[in-house]
Amino acid sequence: HTAVAGIRRAMDEQGFVDVWTPAMTRGTPEGARDFLVPVRLQPGKFFALAQSPQLFKQLCMIGGVDRYYQIATCWRDEDLRADRQFEFRQLDLEMAFVEARDELDVMEVAVCAAFEAVGRRPPPRPFPHIPFDEAMAKYGSDKPDLRFGMEIQDATAITRGSEFGVFKNAPCVRYLAVPKAISRSEHQRLEELAKEWGAKGLAMLSQVSKFLSEAELSAFAVPEGSTGLFVADEEPVVAKVLGLLRLHLGRELDLIDHEKDVFNWVVDFPLFEQDEETKQWTFTHHPFTAPAPGVESWDESAPGDVRGQHYDLVWNGWELGSGSIRIHDVEVQQRVFRTMGLSDVEAQSKFGFLLDALAMGAPPHGGFAMGIERFVAQLAGEPDIRQIVAFPKVSSGSDPLTGAPTPMPDEVLRELGVKALPQEPSSRA
Ligand code: ASP
């Protein structure tokens, strides 16, 4: 209550207007599945519960409300985790005639106001920026925990000429210099973990040093008493495994300074990513994020190099939320849809209301959303948002208090034009 009151006060003082937007709408593409609501008056048709008010808030900007905010409830059908419930709230905001810096300033003010409201010293501003590529290379994560060092180091160049085939042939070789001696059995245990995370192996520098020249060996930053742990593989595997290992060892070796609060912005994300299976390009965050300033067109079949004006807010390794400068030019918006494989006809049928509004002239605008429960859990020092949510759901997706969800009688379903198919009970239910 106190944190949210602080946030509301900060938004009010910064001139934002609280606008209520519909929960029942058309699917909003935020990357999760929709919860559907059948409609008795139109049997067989469904609303989706808003995954976020994204398009409504953009329409507010086009409609002339220059500063919108809401503590908005959002619904996303995703597996439940420590930082995820089906329904959650976010501080959702949007501003017209702004650049990224303005938007990030507003968010920083709101975050600091919540700290002050609960009687804590706010983090220093401005929050530092870290480019996505650097976060992935040094921390193996797009939500790096910066409360401790032990950064991932690159050894791809050093190991190119190596006699050791695994190193020489791997597209990417990186390592952690762990500040302690690691025994054979500890190494085995860590290697098991690395394999669970997708690595083929986890090498210790001492094991492979005989394959490396003096010059190669001296190029490694592994001080006396420390242990070099390597992964050699495709770059995404190396980043993921060493990123998880860094966090694991950070906790196990007590390297994390729990007195510290580190907020940071992750910037310069790619605008598109490729689906591993279908090879179809799709949005990294949502399809309304603007490309980097000045970029208006790209090769629609190979957009991998395009960066987006997107920002993630991270606190001690927790992703609190994200936002972006939006596309306000209808042609750029159509180009994004085409890159995602939507024909102009499909785009018009799904998003015609947005395209029409953009075509009427939209101001440059941008906005942000920060998860309230994640933020409050972090403020309260709780590792799971269920600890600060009244009446949370458990990980099977049910509400243990009321017993929901429940089956519905046939006549209710009939009225809605819905048929329940018999299902294998889920093993997790
Ligand atoms: N709609 C986005 C989300 O819910 C946030 C934003 O871009 O403003 O994650």
Boltz pocket constraint, residues with backbone or C-beta under 6 A from the ligand:
constraints:
  - pocket:
      binder: B
      contacts: [[A, 30], [A, 51], [A, 52], [A, 53], [A, 54], [A, 93], [A, 322], [A, 323], [A, 324], [A, 367], [A, 368], [A, 369]]
      max_distance: 6.0
